[in-house]
Amino acid sequence: MERIVNDERKADRDVRKSLGNDICRFLAEIITNSDDSYRKLETESKDSEYIVSKKPIYIDISKPKLKDYHVVTIIDNAEGMDKDRLYKVFKKYGADTAGGEATGSRGLYGQGATDVMKAAVFDDNKLASVKSIKNGKLYEVVFQLDENKELEFEARESAISARDLVNFRVKYRIPENGTIVMFGVPDYVKMPSKKDSLRERIEKFYMFRFLLDPAKNRDVLLTYKPENLVDYKLSSQEYLFSDDNLLDSKEFEFNNEDIIVRCKIDFYRNVDKESNGTKFLVVDEKNNVYDNTMFGLENDQQATTLSGLLTIHGFYNICKTRLNRKENKEAIVLDNRTGFDTKGSFYIDLVKVLYQILREAINQHGENKREITLTKNRKFSDALSKLNRYLRESLDIDGHFGGLRGVTAPQEGIRFQRPAITTTAGKGYGLKLLINSDLIKENDEITLECETFGHIEFQPKVITYQKKDITNGNLVIKEVHIDAISSTLVPLIMTAKNNERETQVAISVTGEEVFYPETGLEFHNDKITIVPAFTHFGTLYFDTKIIPVGSVILLSSDALPLNEEMIEIKEEHLINNDIGKIRVYFGDGVVDNDYEINAIYGELIATLKVMERESQNRKDGQNGLISDIKIEPSSKPVPYQAYRTPDQGILKIMSNNVINKVLLGDLDEMNQNNPTFNDTQKKYVSELVSNEAAKFLVKQLVENGKLSDSLDNVEAYLNKIQMEKVKIFDIFYKALSATGKK
């Protein structure tokens, strides 16, 4: 067996990604380790004098004469580590060695110091060293890269004389036990050119906010050598929240994976927010800082002076438990030290509750600004309605050609879920490819080929799988994303190949809407809103493999009158050999009531939910789309032209953006009750709207697992945005410039 070795480019990318190019993220890994070690001693010590003493952490910055890079040396007088402890810390990358239960450690991943050492050694073999004094002996760790660019280390006791050890203690200011971490700063890491700039960046860095609090029993001292031998005591006093600026506090709970998570959020007025960079600090009850975020509301001009402190009780243990469980491991906060994993279930469940609380606080304490609602203009309202209809269809349709009930691994090795499919022009689909892991091994390549003639686009072109993808013993299911562009006269043939194995699918594109019911029988859309009228209908799709021609489908409703109570499947209902659709007609109900219509075939039940309202003009943003379009004023110039608010789904166009002002004029002076634009302005607004809507749509497709946004698929990701932007612009601008009363 041969070991798979990462290409050097990939290894370099991974190393850089672990800590980025911010020197403060490097410092945070080592300084918080020292602070944790002090915490442990303070927790275990019975010496009251020791507990109240301010144990130091030294940060020495130097640029040795024989080196062309800066060297950082971080020193503490804490526990110290012997050979066994050093071996345990560095032996297993990512192991749980922090011991955070006692101290509330921020080090969840067991890889912080190792990442710092690896980044230094990997960058032209720069200095990387750990030395520690424990019980009168000096221990050290030596790091180097092996022939495969993997980090190696050796932990050993240093053969140092008693006299030299005394001099060593004096040089590094360690009277008893302590640890020294030295590393060369990689060339790609940004080091401030002035001493004061680095001091300010460290003091401002959010993860040090409470560690550098002057009230804390810790002296963190910064020294530049050899030019300046004066220790500067670092302090975050300037960046701490003041009780005088407290606006409001709110306690709340949310449910995640059947546990109740208790939280408290404090809101503060922060008039210097632009300069101090403090958003909402996310902490646990011991004030360990995990994130500094606006939860997607960075661009909200009402919140420009609003900051806060979100305390999540027991957060360390929740994070650790999710990381250590055997199945369904979850990293609630990312291991690259940049905060929450915003795609994880914990974050998603948190913001479902938090957004409403944030919005209430912004409305109550934020800056009041005169927004202009463009949908007060009927043309904009109609255009937005058509845009949301397209977004709903795209997000609902994309993703399947029916279900895979009872499917097993193909004996031939690979097989598409259907031998032939029909797609709708302008829509996206996910076609399943079934793989037998007994015949096609992990990392074996399956290539996809299709002469598209411009009718479709598809990705990926190469499919592989990993061990985690295997289900039901030997079945792997991978997805091919297909964008249907224009109708075909004859089917396109897509081929999947693995060595001598080959499978094909015939792809037809039609202008008629096609939906593949996952269960065999489904309404699409399964939730509709109606207004009072004589008759209405829902569209029921069926799979002929499950419900053949001649079958009878029964219909029932709790209160709505139905035109028919049973429908016989006929040839005229078929769209193609696989799929058919039926219109189910029903009469009127009562305004503001909700109803259900059920279609039944054997054990299959499809349900259509019907909401009757006085008007169909409702806020679609609450369903995750775009609820409104507004012009938002700002007291200061802003760099972005438009954005979509994640909590309300409002698309906002910034009045104080230089490009918007040049192309649209003074938006603040627009008629608030009837905002109007000339044709040139309509084209530009349509471009802004289509750009933001396309970004939102593609982001949703990524989050739904229908499209990859990895580094290897950036081009496909950006191309998808451009394709959707063109479609949306055509829909929106045509509606906006249409003549005649709608």
N, C-alpha and C positions, 0 to 999 in steps of 0.2 A: 504494500500500500504506500502511496505517495502522499505527503502532506501538502495541502493547498497553501500556497504562499501568496500574500497580498502583493500586488504591484507596488513599487515605491511611491508612485503618485497617490495611490489609494491610502497607503500608510501615512503619508505626509498630510493628506486631507483630513484623516481621522484625528491625527495629533492636533492639528490646528483647531479642529472643531471642538475638541474637548474643553478648551479654555478660551478660545478666541484670541483677540489681539489686545485685550484690556489688561494692563498690568495689575489692576485692582483685583481681578478675578484670580490671578496667580497668588497675590498676597493673601487673599481671603482664605485660600485653602490652608496655608500654613499658620496664619495668625489665629484663625478660629480653632485649629488643632491645639495651639498653645493655650488659648483661653479655656478650652474644654479640659485640658490637663490640670489647669489651676482650679477649675470648678470641682473636679473630682477630689483634689486635695482638700479644698475648703469644705466639701461635703463630709469627708472622712475625718478631718482633723478635729481634735478637741481643744486645740490651742487657740484661745480667744485672740491673743495678740497676732497670731498668724492670719486668722480669718479677716481681721480688720486692716492688715497691712496691704499696701498697694504693690502687689507682685508685678514686676516689669516684663514687658515684651519689647525687645529692641529690634528696630528695622534699620540696618546699615546699608547704604547705597554707595558703591564705589565703582571706579573704572580703573582697574589695575594697569600699570604702565605697559605690561607685555600682552595685554588683551585689548581687542577693539570693541568690546561690548561691556555693558554694565553688569555688575555682580550684585545680587541681593543676598544679604545675610540676615536671617531672622533668629533671634536668640530668646530663650525663656529660662526661668529658674524653677521650672515645675518638677514633675516626677522624674524625668530622665527615663531612658530605656536601655535595658541590657541587651545582650546579643539575642536571646530568645524572643524578647518582645519586638525587637527590630525585624527579626526574621518573620514573625507572625504578621506584622503590619504590612510588609512588602511582598510576602510570598504569594498570596492569592489576590490578584487584582479584582476589585469589586466585592471582596468579602466583607462581612459584617464585623468590623473590628473597632467600631467607634465607641461602643459601650454607652450609648446615648441615653439609656433609661435613667441613669443616675444623674447625669449632668444636663440632659436636654440638648445633646450635641446636635449641631447642624449637619454633621458629616454622615449622611445616610448611605453613601455608595461605596465607601471603603476604597476610594481610588484617587482622592484629591492630591495627596503628596506625591503619589506615583505619577499622576498626570503632569505635575510640575517638573519632576525629574525627567520624565520621558521627553517633554517638550524641549527642555534644555539640551539633553544629549542628542536628540534627533536633529537639532539645528546646528550642524557643523561641530558636533561633539563638544558642546559648551559645558562648562563646569556644572556638576550636579553631585552634591555631597550631603550626607546626614551624619553628624557626630553627636554623641550623647554621653554625659557623665552620670553614672548610676552607682551609688554606694562606693565612691572612691576610685572607680575604674572608668576608663574611656573606651567607648565602643564606636564603631563607624560602619557606614554602608557605602560600598563602591558600586557605581552604576556604569554599564556600557551596553552597546548594541551588538547583538550577534550577527551572523552572516545573513540572516533573514530580516534584519532591521527590527528585531524584537528586543525589548528591554531585559537585560540580565542584571543581577545584583549579587553581592556577597556581603553578609553581615559578619563582623569579626571583632574581637577584642584587640585594641591597639597596644602595641609593645612600646609604651611610653614610660620614661623614668619618672620617679616621684618629683624631682626638681622641675622637669619639663611640664609635668601636669600642673604644678603650681603656677608656672608662667602661662600655661594655656588658660587656666581659670581667670587669671588677671586680664589677659588679652580679651577674653570673651565675656567677662563680667559674670562668671558663674561661681559663686562661693561654695555651693553645695551640689545639688543635682540640677540638671538642666539639659537642654537640647539646642543644637545649632543646625539650621538648614541653610545651605548655600546653593544658589543656582544662577547660571548665566541667563540673562534675558534674551530670548530669541529675537532675531533681527526683525521679524514681522510684528513684534509687540511694540505698541506705541509708548515710548518713554518721554515724558515732558522734558523740555530742554531746560527749564528753570526749576530750581528746588521748590520754590513756593507753589508752582503749578502742581507738582506731585503731591505736596502736602494737602493742598486744597482738594485734589481728586480723591485722596484717601479719606479725608474727613467727610467728603460729600457722599462717598460710595454707600449705597443703601444697606449693604450687609453689615457695615460697621456702625450703623446708627446708634445702637445701644451698647455695643462693646466699647465705643469711645466716649460714652457718656461720662462727664466728669464726676458724677455721683457714684459711678461704679468703682470698686476697689481694684483698679487696674491702671497702671501707667504704660501707655504705648508710646515709645520714644523713637523718633525718626532722626537719623544722622546721615549727613553726606560726608564721605571720606575720600581723599585726605584733606580736601579744601576746608571743611568745616567740622570740627570735632565737638560742636555743641549739640546736645540732644534737644530736639524740639518735641515737647509733649503734644501729642495729637489730641484733638477734642472735636466732638460732633455737636457741641453746645449750640452753635449757630443754626444747625439743621434739625434740632429736636422740636417737636410740637410743644407749644405753650398752652397752658390751661386758659390763658386769656383769650386764645383764639378758638377754643372749643365751641362748636356750633350745636352739636346734637350727638346723642348716642342711641344706639338701638341694638337690642339683643334679638337673635332669631335662631331658628333651627332649620335644618334640611335633612332629607333622608337620602342616603347613598348606600346601595347594596345592603339594605335592611339594617343599617345602623343610623342612629340619630346623631348628627354632628351639631354641636352647640357653638355658636359664634357670637361675637360682639363687634360692632363697627362704630368707631368714633369719627365724626366729621370735624375738620378744622379749616378755618380760613387761612389760605396760604398765598399771600399777595406776591411773594417772591418765587412762585412755583416755576416760572420759566428759567430762573437762574439756579435754584437749588435742586431742581429735578425730582422733588418728592411728590409721588402720586399717592397711591394707597399702599402702604406697607403691609404685607401679609406676614403675621407672626403667630407663634404659639404662645402659651401662657407664660413661658420663660423668656419671652422677647427674642427668640431666635428668628431672624428675618429670612423669609423664603422667596419673596417676590416684591417688586415695586411696579405696580401696574394700574392702569385705568380701566381694566376689563373691557377693552375695545372702545372706550369712550374718549380716547385721547383728543379727538378732533371736535368734540362738543364744546362750542364757544361759551356756553353757559357755565361750564365747569372749569374755566381757566384759572380760577383762584380757589378751587375746592380740592382738598386732599384728605387723607384719613388713615386710620389704623384698623385693619381687620384682624381680629384675634380669633384663631380657630383652636378650640380647646382639644388637647390630646393630639395635635396635628403630627408631631414627631412619631408617635406610636402608630397612628393610622398609616402614615407613609411607610414606616418600616414593616408593618404587618403585610401590606400589599406587595412590597418588594420580596418578602421572604416566603410567601406562600408557594406551594408546589405547583398549583395550576392558576391560570389567569392572572399572572403577575402584572402589576400595574405600577408605573412610575408616575405618581401624582405630580411631583416636581421633576424637571428634567435633570439628567446627570451632567449637563453642560453648564449648570448653575445660572440659567437664564429665567428660572421661574416655572410656573405651572405648565404642564402638558395640556394645552387648551383643547385637545381632541379627546382627552380622557373623560371617563364617566364622572369622576369626582368634580372636575371643573365644570362640566356641563350641568350637573345637578346643582352645584353651588350658584352659578350665575342665573339659573331659572328663578331662584328666590331673590338673589342679590340685585338683579337688574331693577326690579320694582322699587326696592329700597333706595338704590342709587338715584333712580329717576325722581322719586319723591324729594330726596335731599337736594338734587340739582334744581328742581322747580322751586323749592322753598328758599334755598340759600345761594343758588347760582346767580350769575349776572343776568338781569332782565334785558332782553333784546327784542327788537321788533322784527319778527320773522314775517316773510311774505309767502303765503301759501299759493302756489301756482295752480293747484287743482280747483281753485275758485273759478278759474277760467274753464269753461265746458270742454274746449278742445283738449286741454291738458288732462282733464278728468277722463275723457274718452281714450286718449292715447295711453294713459296709465293703466286703464282697464284692459286694453288689448295687450300691453306689455306683460301684465300679471297673468293673463290667460296663457301666454306663450311660456312663461316661467313655470306655471303649474303643470302644463302639459309636458315640458321638458323634464322636470324633476319626477313627475309621476311615471312617465313612459320609460325613461332611461333605466336599463338594468336587467331586463329578463325576456326570455322567449318561453315563458311558462315554467312550471315547477319541475322538480327532479324526484318526485315521489318514487321510492323503491328502486332507485337507480343503483347499479353496481359497477365495479371497475370493468372496463371493456376488455374482453379476452384478446382482442386484436392489439391492445396496447394503448391506442388513442382513438377517441371518437367525439365528434361534435354532438351536442345534445339533440339536435334534429338534423336530418339529411337535407332539409330545405327550409328556408325562412323567408318571410315577407316583411319588409321594413317600410316605414313611412318617410317620404322625402322631408328633410329638415329636422329629423328627430335623431336621437342617440339611443343606442341599444347595447346591452351586454350579452354576448353569446358565450355560453359555457362550453369549455373543452374538458372532456373527461379523460383522465390519465390513470393507467394501471401501474402503481409503484413497484410491483413485482417484476415488470418488464422494462420499465423506463426508470432509471435510477436518479437519485437526487443530483441536481446540477447538470444533468443531461439536457442538451438544448433541443427544443422543438421549434422549427422555423415555420413561419406563416407566409404564404404567398397568395397573391390575388391580382389579376389584371383588372384594375378598377374602372378604367376608361372614364375617370372623373365622376363616377356615380356614387362612390363611397370613399371614405377614408377610414383607416383602422389602425389600432395599436394594441399591444406591442407587436413587433415583428419577430421577436424571439421570446419563448416562454421557458422558464425553468421552475422548479419547485424546491422547497426545503422540507425537512422531516416534519416540521410542525404543520405542514399543509395536508398531511395524510389523515384521512378519516375512514371509518368503517373498515379498518384493517389494511386495505391496499388501494383505496380510492382517493384521487386528488382531483379537485375541481378548480380550474383556472378560468379567467374571463378575458375575452377579446372585446374591446370596446369598438363599436362600429358607428360612425356618423353617416347617415344616409343623406345624400346631397340632391340627386335628381333621379327621375323615374327611369327604369330600364325596360328595353323591349324584350331582351332575353336575359335569363339569370346569369349572374356572375358566379364563377367557381372559385371558392377559397380552399386552399390545400394546406394541411398541417403535416409536417414531415419530421420523423426522427429516424435517422439511418434508413433502413429499408421499410419502416412502417409509414403508412400514409392514410389520411382520412380527408374527406371533402364535404363541403356544404354548399348548396346552391342558394344564392342571395338574390332576391328580387326586390326592387324598390318601386313603390307605388305612391301616387298622390293621395290615396285614401288612407285615413287613419287606421292603424292596425295595433291591436293590443293583445298580448298573449296572457291569458289568465293563469296565474301561478298554481291555483288549486284545480283548474279545469273549468271553473264557473265563477265569473267575477263581474260586478258592475265597474265601469270605468267612465267617468270618475265615480267613486263610491260615496262621495259627499257632495251634494249640490245645494245651492240656494236658489229659491224660486220667488217670484213676485206673483200677486194674484192674477190669474188668467184662467181661461176655460179649460185648457188642457196642457199637460206637461209630459216629458218623457225622460227616462234614463236609458243608458246604453248598456246592454248585457252581452258579454263576450263568453264564448264557450269553445272548448278544445274537442275536436271531433274524435280524437283518440279515446276520450273518456265519455263523451256524449255524442254518439253517432246520429246521422240523419235518420229521422223516424222516431226519435226519442221525444218524450213529453216533459216539459219543465212546468212545474206548478208555481203559481204566484200568489202571494198573500200580503196584506198590509194591516197594521193595527187600526188605522182610521181613514186612510185615503181611499177614495173610490178608484178601482182598477177597471180598465177597458176589457181585460181578459183575465181569467183566473188560471188558464193553462195555455201553453203555446207548444205546438208540434214543430220540431226542427225540420226544415225543408232545404232543398238545394239552393233556393234563392237567398237563404240566410248566410251562405258561405262566402268568405272573403278569398280563401284559398283552400287547399286540401286539408289544412290543419285547423284553421280558425274560422269561426263565424260570429255574427253579431245580430242582436235583436233589439228593437226599440220597444221598451215597456212603457205604455201610455197610462197616465193616471190623471185624475181630476184634482180640483182645488181643495186646499185645506183652510186653516185659519191663520191669520197673520200672527207672527211671533211664536207659533207652535213648531215643534220638531216631530218628524215622523220617520218610520222605517218601512221599506218594502223588501220582502224576502223572495228570492227565487230558489226553488228546491228541486234537486234531482238526486234521488236516492239519499245518501248521507251528505251530499254536498249542499251547502247553503251559502248563497251570496246575498249580502245585505246592502241596500241603497239607503243612505241617510239623507233625508230631505228636510231642509230648514226653510220655512216660509217667512219672508220678511216684506216690509212695505216697499223697500228699495234694495236693489242689488249693489248699490254703491256702498261697500263696506271696506273696512281697513284690512287690506291683505297682509300688511306687515306682521300682524299677530300670527299669521300662518307661516311666517318665515320668508315672506316675499318683500314687496316694496309698498308701504302703506301710503306714502305721500311724497310730493316733491316740493321743497321749500327753498327759498333764498335766505341764507343766514348771515346777518351782519356780524362784523368783528371790529373791535376797537383798534386792533393791530393787524398789519398785513399777515396773511397766512400763505404757506407754500403750496398747499393742495387746492385743487380747483373744486372738487366735490368729494363726498364720501357718503356711505350708508351707515346709519346708526344701527348697531347690532341688537339693541333692546326693542326699539320701536319700528325698525325697518324703514325709517324716513330717509330719503335721498336728499341731501342738502348741498346746495350750490353756494359757494362762499363769495360774498359780495366784495370782500377786501382781498381778493387775489389779483395779482397784477395782470394775468392773462385774461381773466374774466372781465376786469374793468376795461381793458382795451377793446375786447370783442363785444361786450354787452353794454358798456356804458355804466353810469351810476345806478346800480341796482337798488340802492337804498331809497332813491327817489321814485321808485315805481309805484303805480296805483295799487294800494294794498287790497282793495276790494275787487279789482278787475285787472290783474296783471296781464299785459299784452306785449308781444314781440313782433318785429318785422320778420320777413322770410329769412334773411341772413342770420338773425339772432335765433330763430327757430331751429335752423340747421345746426348751429353751434350747441344750443341746449340739447338737441337730440343726440349730438355726438357725446356730450358729457353724460347724459342719462344712459346711453347704450354702452359706454365704456364701463361705468360703475355696475350696471346690471349684468354685463357679461362677466366681469370679475366675480361678482357675487354668485352667479349661476355656476361657473366653473369651480369655484371654491366649494360650493355645495356638492357638486359631483365628486370632487376629491374626498370630502368628508364622508360621503356615502359609499366610498370605495369603488367608484366607477371610473376614476381617472387617477393617474399617479402624478404627484408633484415632486418626485425625487430628482436628484441632480441629473440622473441619466435620462429623464423625460422632460426636462425643462422646455425644450423646443416644442414638443408635442403639446405641453401645457399652455404655452404662450400662443401657439397656433390655434388651439381650441378657443382661447379668449377672443382672438381676432375673428374667427369664424362666427362666433356667437354675437360679437359686436356688430358685424355687418347685418346679420339677420334682424337683430333688435332695432338697429337704426332704421332699417327699411320699414319695420312695423310701426315704430313710434313716430317717425317723421311723416309717413303717409297719413296717419291718423291726425297728426297735428296740423297738417297743411290741407286736409280735405275740405272741400267746399260744400255748402249746403248744411242744413240743420240736421243733427244726428238724433 
